[in-house]
Amino acid sequence: MSKEKQSKLDIMRHSCSHLMAVAVLEMFPKAKLAIGPAIEDGYYYDFELDRPLINQDLKKLEKIMTKIRSKGDKFKHEEWTINKALKYFKDRKDKYKVELINDLVKDNSKLKKVSIYKTGDFIDLCVGPHIKSTKDIGPFKLLNVAGAYWRGDEKNKMLQRIYGTCFETEKDLKKYLEKLEEAKKRDHRILGKQLDLFMFDDEIGSGLVLWLPKGAQLFNTIKDFAFNTYLKNGYKPVVTPHIASTELFKHSGHLDFYKENLYSPFTVEKQKYMVKPMNCPFHVKMYNSQIHSYRDLPIRWTEMGTVYRYERSGVLHGLTRVRGFTQDDAHIICTKDQLNDEIVKALKLTKYILNIFGFRDFEINISTRDLENKDKFIGEDKDWKKTEEALKQAVKKAGLKKFVYDIGGAVFYGPKIDIKIADALGRMWQLSTIQVDFNLPSRFKMKYINKEGKEQTPFMIHRALLGSLERFIGVLIEHYAGAFPIWLSPVQVKVLAISQKHNKYASKVADELFENDLRVEVDNSDETLGKKIRNAQREKVPYMLIVGDKEVKSSKVAPRTRSGKDLGAMPIKRFIERIKKEIESKK
């Protein structure tokens, strides 16, 4: 979708959020309005209402919105003085609008007027822009209601957020709604429960994942493959503790810059400790424990390190937003001359890994400094220029053609590359990051001895290809709708005995598969064969081996795929050879 069309849609969707606000006020005259922006694929508006909304309310609101749209009321822009705006919204008892106006004045003491939009009798505090009239709003649909703390702060009141979407044509709307239905079927939270992969428990704590046996198998298969691939590409393994003294995170700057995402310290023998939010400072301390020559560089250290960050309960979402997660973390410490090659290698490795997991469509975001606000970024100009150019060239050399520049999007301590992948539904997920860091080398006085025998500060690259394994697995579940390729499947083969008298042979077959390092289960229950097949398909097991009188007599198995394809009877060894080739190919 072009930027021009997207911008036009955003304006229409924002206008539709105003249309929805008018409908809400008609249905709930005492409603208090908060904010209603356009978002990706739609819009929302937050309200304080006198009762919880139900699905039936959304249908009623849609009817009211359709009626109001047909009136063709114009969207009119006005500028009001601060006093006029405050009086109006105070009279209407819209405390959230009053708070927003007061904050605008606080941020800009010279502010004299605020932007207002009128639609019929409806007046809202809004910077716009909007379309000409309500008749220009395309087909819309109200999707769902969720709770949302005012301004995202759980200390504030919980409001009701109504989500909706809007498109230019009925065809586009229908296509989007079909995509939403498919996304519901792929929801990793539902599939995670259905496939016995993971769970959460309130007594253990929100956002802390419990991996069940099948989920733990999936987790470890992914982790081991990624980790071993990194080792084959010149990385060395390191392991660091889950807690550390708060002095470490004070030294690294995390206590200052990430305080809102850190768990509170606890005291042991009069010293304060905290669970780690990052692995980086540990790796830096290990580097500084020895004197390094230029001949030692580049150093590539990798760790599957579990970290803990405080996420507000309102943003927790299955595996994709948790409070404890494992990163495929790595740090590359190199010279200036090695920087370009190391970034290219990291990108090519990222591309290879993601391809193996079935992702082909990438979107690259190169975040650079804003030269007009250089004071917001630390580091020397020459180093920023060097690294920004290295990132740009690396993306091209790695064959990643689809990229955009985010001017000013760099974090204060260095430029970065973010890699988004498209899943089976075309949804974009940000997973991989390659980040240059000028902060930690400076703070910890990292050095190496150059060819002239002088101390020099190395370059440091943070690199996470899968990112959070929890998030990655959540995306992977939805990408495959739980039907993983055989190399990833927690259970690769299920042996189904036609009747109880075939159980012994079924167990013998399973033992042979197990001895060949295949993940296998036996269904020797009293269920009918049809029910056993349906259960295995529901569990999304790639292969079923059906065994009955014929198979016992001929010492064969009758393989069947989860899609229902019958492969015909074959000797066990031939099936094992077939399946091993498929696993090895990682198709």
C-alpha positions, 0 to 999 in steps of 0.5 A: 500500500502506497504512503499516499493511500495509507495517509488518506486511510489514516485521515479517514480512520481518524474521522471515523473515530470521531463518528464513533465518539458521536455515536457513543455520546448519543448512546451514553450522554454522560460518557467522558471522552479521552483520546481517539487516534488512527492506528495501523489497520484502524482506530480506537477511542477511549471512554469512561462509561457508566457500565461495561460494554458488551458485543451487542452494544457494538452492533447498536453503535454501528447502526447509530454511526451509519445514521450519523454518517448519512447526514453528511456533517462537515468536519470544521476546524477552529482554534480556541483560546485556552480559556474558552477550551477549558471552560467548554470541556469543564462544563461538559465534565470532560476531565480528560480533555481538561487534563490534556489542555493543561498539559499542553500549556505546561509543555508550552507556556507561550501557547495561546490557542488549541485546535478544535474540530466540530462535526455537527454538534460534536466538538473535540480537542483534536489537531486533525486533519480530517476528511471533508464530511461524514459522508466521505467515511468509507465502510467501517466495522467496530471490532472489540472492546478492551480495557486501557488505563488512562495514559497507559499508567496502571495508577490511573483509571481503567477506561473502555477502549473501542477498536474499529476499522475503516476502508475505502471499499467494501471489498477491502473491508471484507478482505481485512475481516477475513484476515482477522478471522484467520488470525483468530484461528492462529492465535498462539494463546489459543493454540498454545493451550490446544497443543499443550505447549505453555501456560501461565499461572496467577500464583506464579506471576503475570508474564512468566511462562511455564513451558509444558513438555511439548513446548519445552521441546519446541523451545529447546529445538529452536534454541539449540539450532540457533545457538549451534549455528552461531558457534559454527559462525565463529561465536564463543559461548558465555554464561552469566548469572540471573542477578547482579549487584545494582552497582553494575547497572548503575555503572552501565546506565540502565538504572538511569535510562531504563528505570521504569522497566527494571524490577526493584532491588533486593538486599543480601548481606547489606548489598543491593542486587537485582534480576538482570534486564540485560546481558550486555554489562556482564559481557563487557566485564568479562572482556575487561578482565583481560588485556586484549590485542588487535590480534584477538579481535573480533571477539564474538560472544553469544549467550542464551540469557534469560532476562527480566523486565517489568512490563505493565499488566495492560500490555502483557500478551501471551508469549509476545509480551512477557516479563521473563524471556530468553534472548539469543544475545550476542556481542561483537567487539571489533576494530574500526576496520572490521566493523563493516565486515562484522555487520555484513556477516551478522546480517547474512547470518540473520537472513539464513536463520530466518529463512530456515524458519520459513520467513522470506519477506523482510523489511529493514529499518536503518535508524540513524542520528538526527543531525539537527539534534546531535546533542541528544546522541553520545559519541564522536561525529566520525564514529557515527558517520562510519557506523551509519555508512557501515549499516547502509552498505551492509544491508545492500551487501547482504542482499536485503533490498527492502529498507527504509531510513529512520532519521532520528530513530537511533537510540542515544548510544548508536545507530541500529538495524531492525529487521521485520518479518512477514508471517503467513498472513502478511503481518509484520513482526519486529524480531532481529536487531543489530545495534552499534553501541558507543555508550558501554565501551565509553562507560566501562573504558573498554580498550585493546592494544593496536598495532602501534602498541597504543590503547584504543577503544573498540567498536561494540555491536549488540546482536539478537537475531531471534530476539526474545525466544518467547516472542519468536515462538509466539510468532512462529506458532501463528505463522504455521498455525501450530502445524510446524515443519517436522524438524520443529514439531514436538511430536514428529510421529504418532503410532496408532494401533487399530485395536488393543491386540496391536498395541504390542507391535505399536510399541515395538515400532515406537521403540525403533523410531525412538532409537533413531532419535525421532520424537514419537508417541503411541496412541493405544487408547480404546478410541476408534481409529477414526477418533485417534486420527482426528486427535492426531490431526488436532494435535497437528502431528506431521505423521501418523503410523497406522498399524493393524493385522496387515502391518503386524504380519508384514512387519510394515507401517502405513504412514499418513500425513496430517493433511490426510494423505495416505503414503501406502504401506512400507517397511519401518526402515524406509519410513525412517530414512524418508523422515530423517531426510525431511528433518535434515532438509528442514523444509 
